[in-house]
Amino acid sequence: MLQKLQTPTTVQCIYNHKTRIFAPHSLLWEGRQHKVTIFGYHHSYRQGKTMMHVFSVASPTLYFKILFNTDSLSWIVEEISDGEAD
């Protein structure tokens, strides 16, 4: 089931200086650590003067759409899904 949220979260990221790729490695959501096993898409947009980065990632059990705010350097879970139909 897909749920739309606006929940703050903790995200650990990795940056590879050779490929210049910045990607989430794991996230802490509702007290559980979820290791990112699938990196989907990444896109960015501006909300006023603030650059927002959107990442689509998955752990073995859940899909996450997470948002990185470059002004506040904070992360928000926007969507979560367990893959089941509604």
N, C-alpha and C positions, 0 to 999 in steps of 0.2 A: 504494500500500500504506500502510495506517495503522500508525504506530508510536507506542507509548506511551513517553514519556521523562520524565526529571526533570533536565533540563540547564539550567544557568544561561546566561543570554543578555543581550546589551545591546540595549536598546530606546530609540528616540528617539520622543518623544510630542509632541503639539500640544494646547494647551488654548485654546479659543475662549471668551473672557469674555462675549461676547454670547449665545451659545447654551448656554454652560456645559457644553460637550462636551469631554471629555478622551479622546483617541484615539491609539493607536500610529500612527506615521508610517512607521517602518522598523525592522528588527531585524537584528542581526549574529549569524548562526548558522553555526558551523563555518567561520569565516573569510570568509564571503560576506555582502554587504549585500543584504537583501531588502526592497524598497519595498512597502509595503502598498497594494494597489490596491482591495481589497474589504474593507470592515469589516462583519463579520457581527453577532454578538450580543455583549452585555456583561451579565454578572450578577455579583453579589457574595454572599459568605457569610462567616460567622465561623468561625474555627478557634480555639476558646478565646476569648481577648480580641483576637486578631489578625483584622483585616478583610482578606479576600482578594478580588481582582477578577479575573475570568476574561474574556478577550477571544478571540473567534474572528475571525481575519483571514486574508487570502490575498494572496500575491504572484502575479505572472503564472504561476509554475510550481509553487508549493507552498501548502498550507493549513497554518496554525498555530493551535494552541490555547495561548495564553500566560497565565501567572498572575502577578499583581502582589501582592507581600506588602507591606502598608502599614507593618508594624513595621520590617522590615529594608530597605525600599525597594528590593527586589530583584525581578528577573524570572526566571521559569523557563518553558522550553518543556515543555508537558505532552504534546502530541500534534503529529505532523507527518504530512502525507499528500501524495502526489504525484498523487492522483486515480485511480490505477490500482487495479483489483481485486486482492485478495490472491491 
